[in-house]
């Protein structure tokens, strides 16, 4: 974990240093292999893999550094209600193949609790840690192959069931609106459900709303069901 934090710091420092060394008054020309991206999603609900976290609107900031197919990032979700147990801060490292066909990802999930004076974020003892480590592989959809596949396995940490999540998706366009139809499930009892079965079934539509000549606001709407629990969600989001 310490090595991961060091990599984040080095990547961010390299990108900032490159920006600061550009001569004053001249156009900014990137010579660094690093690309830094930051932003945030604002969601009416945080529904992840068929489960609602927080039962309120969610603010989801992100920061990532990318270079040569590798991405090192941080992502969070923070409820706007008084809940103290629906916060999340994740770190991940991914690699996408040159043809963009496959992505391999290692994710460190952590759920801070504001009611706890000391969350012990740096405690990685197998029997005590609040972290969940997941390894995943995804087949990325493309114009030629609009089908996506995802397989994730929790291999270490607070998930003692070592839960597995599998998802199949299909991308299409209807009247100019991109759609993603998805079906996700788990293979056994774990954090996703009480037994094997489908836990995440629905469709997501995305659109860009033109604000000015140079700025468009991405928005989305998702209809999500969880057949195992009988829950249904309609989630709206926007990204800046």
Buried (B, 14 or more C-beta within 10 A) or exposed (E): EEEBEEBBEEBBEBBEEBEEEEEEEEEEEEEBEBEBEEEBBBBBBBBBBBBBBBEBBBBBBBBBBBBEEBBBBBBBBBBEEEBEEBBBBBBBBBEBEEEEEEBBBBBBBBBBEEEEEEBEEEEBEEEEBBBBBBBBEBBBBEEEEBEBBBEBBBEBBBBEEBBBBBBBBBBEEEEEEBBBBBBBBBBBEBBBBEEBBBBBBBBBBBEEEEEEEEEEEBBBBBEBBBBBEEBEBEBEBBBE
